Amino acid sequence: MNRALWSDQDAELRRLVADGVRPEAIAKILGRTPAAVTTHACKLGLRWTKPLSADQIDAIGKLVEEGACSTEIADRLGLGAGRVKHCIRYYGLVGPRSRIIEHEKPFDDLIAAMSSNGAPVSQIARYVAQPASRVTARLITLARHDAVRDHHAGI
């Protein structure tokens, strides 16, 4: 359905998301599909989970440095394991248990070189014929690999 047909339900959608009601339940209430609810909520900038605070990120970093695994960190902080793993990867947090488990991709050296020379992600993505989100994710992964190598080398 188009955007105009949602306008009368926007306020209700905002309230339900703020109350933590899941997309499946909202879909039943509004007479929509769960996919339509999720898509429209994203267009409105609504989120079912709050972003991690700086204190939470610092706590995750401290526990990683102490050698705690992601599930242990999630249990201690009352977070989902997936959120903890994403935070560890996104912020390049490393500790004694950190390891590199991915193999090199064919364009790793090229995107790393282009990025270090100041090329914007959009330009790199066009050059290697990959989505910008994939290039960004790969650059984050490569930075984490460097951090893990440095950590294990004692740097």
C-alpha contacts under 8 A as a table, 3 or more apart, distances in Angstrom:
res1	aa1	res2	aa2	distance
1	M	5	L	6.56
1	M	6	W	7.74
2	N	5	L	5.75
2	N	6	W	7.11
3	R	6	W	5.29
3	R	7	S	6.72
4	A	7	S	5.48
5	L	8	D	6.97
6	W	9	Q	5.28
6	W	10	D	6.09
7	S	10	D	5.24
8	D	11	A	7.29
9	Q	12	E	5.30
9	Q	13	L	6.08
9	Q	30	L	7.55
10	D	13	L	5.03
10	D	14	R	6.09
11	A	14	R	5.11
11	A	15	R	6.23
12	E	15	R	5.11
12	E	16	L	6.14
13	L	16	L	5.18
13	L	17	V	6.12
13	L	26	I	7.42
13	L	41	A	7.41
14	R	17	V	5.33
14	R	18	A	6.11
14	R	41	A	7.79
14	R	46	L	7.19
15	R	18	A	5.11
15	R	19	D	6.19
16	L	19	D	5.02
16	L	20	G	6.41
16	L	21	V	5.44
16	L	26	I	6.99
17	V	20	G	5.03
17	V	21	V	5.52
17	V	22	R	7.27
17	V	46	L	7.12
17	V	47	R	7.21
17	V	48	W	6.16
18	A	21	V	7.60
18	A	48	W	7.41
20	G	48	W	6.25
21	V	25	A	6.55
21	V	26	I	6.57
22	R	25	A	5.55
22	R	26	I	6.34
22	R	48	W	7.73
23	P	26	I	4.99
23	P	27	A	5.97
23	P	34	P	5.32
23	P	35	A	7.91
23	P	37	V	6.12
23	P	38	T	6.26
24	E	27	A	5.14
24	E	28	K	6.62
24	E	33	T	7.61
24	E	34	P	5.05
25	A	28	K	5.24
25	A	29	I	6.37
26	I	29	I	4.99
26	I	30	L	6.01
26	I	32	R	7.93
26	I	34	P	7.47
26	I	37	V	7.16
27	A	30	L	5.28
27	A	31	G	5.54
27	A	32	R	4.60
27	A	33	T	5.22
27	A	34	P	5.13
27	A	36	A	7.95
27	A	37	V	6.16
28	K	31	G	5.13
28	K	32	R	6.54
28	K	33	T	7.66
29	I	32	R	7.91
32	R	36	A	6.36
32	R	37	V	6.63
33	T	36	A	5.18
33	T	37	V	6.33
34	P	37	V	5.06
34	P	38	T	6.15
35	A	38	T	5.14
35	A	39	T	6.02
36	A	39	T	5.11
36	A	40	H	6.02
37	V	40	H	5.31
37	V	41	A	5.98
38	T	41	A	5.13
38	T	42	C	6.20
39	T	42	C	5.23
39	T	43	K	6.36
40	H	43	K	4.95
40	H	44	L	6.30
41	A	44	L	5.07
41	A	45	G	6.26
41	A	46	L	5.11
41	A	47	R	7.32
42	C	45	G	4.90
42	C	46	L	5.54
42	C	47	R	7.09
43	K	46	L	7.58
47	R	50	K	6.85
52	L	56	Q	5.96
52	L	57	I	6.52
53	S	56	Q	5.14
53	S	57	I	6.33
54	A	57	I	5.10
54	A	58	D	6.11
55	D	58	D	5.04
55	D	59	A	6.09
56	Q	59	A	5.01
56	Q	60	I	6.17
56	Q	77	L	7.90
57	I	60	I	5.10
57	I	61	G	6.17
57	I	87	C	7.19
58	D	61	G	5.01
58	D	62	K	6.15
59	A	62	K	5.10
59	A	63	L	6.22
60	I	63	L	5.19
60	I	64	V	6.12
60	I	73	I	6.67
60	I	84	V	7.32
60	I	87	C	7.96
60	I	88	I	7.58
61	G	64	V	5.11
61	G	65	E	6.21
61	G	88	I	7.44
61	G	93	L	5.83
61	G	94	V	7.66
62	K	65	E	5.16
62	K	66	E	6.30
63	L	66	E	4.93
63	L	67	G	6.41
63	L	68	A	5.48
63	L	73	I	6.69
64	V	67	G	5.11
64	V	68	A	5.30
64	V	69	C	6.94
64	V	70	S	7.85
64	V	73	I	7.93
64	V	93	L	6.86
64	V	94	V	6.25
64	V	95	G	5.24
64	V	96	P	7.87
64	V	97	R	7.89
65	E	68	A	7.54
65	E	93	L	7.85
65	E	94	V	6.29
65	E	95	G	4.18
65	E	96	P	6.70
66	E	95	G	6.73
66	E	96	P	7.49
67	G	95	G	5.78
67	G	96	P	5.49
67	G	97	R	5.72
68	A	72	E	6.19
68	A	73	I	6.34
68	A	97	R	7.72
69	C	72	E	5.33
69	C	73	I	6.23
69	C	97	R	7.46
70	S	73	I	5.02
70	S	74	A	6.06
70	S	81	A	6.12
70	S	84	V	6.08
70	S	85	K	6.10
71	T	74	A	4.97
71	T	75	D	6.17
71	T	81	A	5.36
71	T	84	V	7.94
72	E	75	D	5.13
72	E	76	R	6.16
73	I	76	R	5.13
73	I	77	L	6.09
73	I	79	L	8.00
73	I	81	A	7.82
73	I	84	V	7.25
74	A	77	L	5.33
74	A	78	G	5.62
74	A	79	L	4.68
74	A	80	G	5.58
74	A	81	A	5.16
74	A	84	V	6.18
75	D	78	G	5.18
75	D	79	L	6.58
75	D	80	G	7.84
75	D	81	A	7.98
76	R	79	L	7.95
79	L	83	R	6.84
79	L	84	V	7.01
80	G	83	R	5.32
80	G	84	V	6.49
81	A	84	V	5.09
81	A	85	K	6.13
82	G	85	K	5.08
82	G	86	H	6.07
83	R	86	H	5.10
83	R	87	C	6.13
84	V	87	C	5.07
84	V	88	I	6.16
85	K	88	I	5.11
85	K	89	R	6.20
86	H	89	R	5.16
86	H	90	Y	5.80
87	C	90	Y	5.07
87	C	91	Y	5.86
87	C	92	G	7.99
87	C	93	L	7.90
88	I	91	Y	5.63
88	I	92	G	5.75
88	I	93	L	4.92
88	I	94	V	7.50
89	R	92	G	5.10
89	R	93	L	6.64
89	R	140	I	7.40
89	R	141	T	6.97
89	R	144	R	6.82
90	Y	93	L	7.94
90	Y	140	I	6.38
90	Y	141	T	7.93
92	G	140	I	7.46
92	G	141	T	7.93
92	G	143	A	6.93
92	G	144	R	4.66
92	G	147	A	6.88
93	L	144	R	7.42
93	L	147	A	7.99
94	V	97	R	7.75
94	V	98	S	5.54
94	V	144	R	7.78
94	V	147	A	6.84
94	V	148	V	5.97
94	V	151	H	7.16
95	G	98	S	5.34
95	G	148	V	7.72
95	G	151	H	7.21
96	P	151	H	7.86
96	P	152	H	7.50
98	S	148	V	6.30
99	R	145	H	7.95
99	R	148	V	6.43
100	I	145	H	6.12
100	I	148	V	7.25
104	E	108	D	6.55
105	K	108	D	5.39
106	P	109	D	7.70
107	F	110	L	5.25
107	F	111	I	6.16
107	F	128	V	7.07
108	D	111	I	5.42
108	D	112	A	6.07
108	D	138	R	7.68
108	D	142	L	7.83
109	D	112	A	5.19
109	D	113	A	6.07
110	L	113	A	5.18
110	L	114	M	6.09
111	I	114	M	5.07
111	I	115	S	5.90
111	I	124	I	6.37
111	I	128	V	7.96
111	I	135	V	7.47
111	I	139	L	7.45
112	A	115	S	5.15
112	A	116	S	6.10
112	A	139	L	6.86
112	A	142	L	7.86
113	A	116	S	5.17
113	A	117	N	6.23
114	M	117	N	5.10
114	M	118	G	6.53
114	M	119	A	5.44
114	M	124	I	6.78
115	S	118	G	5.12
115	S	119	A	5.16
115	S	120	P	6.90
115	S	121	V	7.37
115	S	124	I	7.62
116	S	119	A	7.43
119	A	123	Q	6.46
119	A	124	I	6.63
120	P	123	Q	5.43
120	P	124	I	6.45
121	V	124	I	5.03
121	V	125	A	5.97
121	V	132	A	6.14
121	V	135	V	6.79
121	V	136	T	6.78
122	S	125	A	5.09
122	S	126	R	6.31
122	S	132	A	5.73
123	Q	126	R	5.23
123	Q	127	Y	6.22
124	I	127	Y	5.07
124	I	128	V	6.24
124	I	132	A	7.81
124	I	135	V	7.45
125	A	128	V	5.39
125	A	129	A	5.68
125	A	130	Q	5.00
125	A	131	P	5.73
125	A	132	A	5.07
125	A	135	V	6.13
126	R	129	A	4.98
126	R	130	Q	6.59
126	R	131	P	7.77
127	Y	130	Q	7.95
130	Q	134	R	6.55
130	Q	135	V	6.79
131	P	134	R	5.32
131	P	135	V	6.55
132	A	135	V	5.06
132	A	136	T	6.12
133	S	136	T	5.09
133	S	137	A	6.09
134	R	137	A	5.07
134	R	138	R	6.03
135	V	138	R	5.07
135	V	139	L	6.11
136	T	139	L	5.16
136	T	140	I	6.28
137	A	140	I	5.13
137	A	141	T	6.24
138	R	141	T	4.92
138	R	142	L	6.09
139	L	142	L	5.06
139	L	143	A	6.14
140	I	143	A	5.17
140	I	144	R	6.26
141	T	144	R	5.06
141	T	145	H	6.18
142	L	145	H	4.96
142	L	146	D	6.31
143	A	146	D	5.12
143	A	147	A	6.27
144	R	147	A	4.91
144	R	148	V	6.12
145	H	148	V	5.11
145	H	149	R	6.19
146	D	149	R	5.13
146	D	150	D	6.10
147	A	150	D	5.06
147	A	151	H	6.02
148	V	151	H	5.03
148	V	152	H	6.18
149	R	152	H	5.28
149	R	153	A	6.07
150	D	153	A	5.03
150	D	154	G	6.21
150	D	155	I	5.16
151	H	154	G	5.16
151	H	155	I	5.82
152	H	155	I	7.61
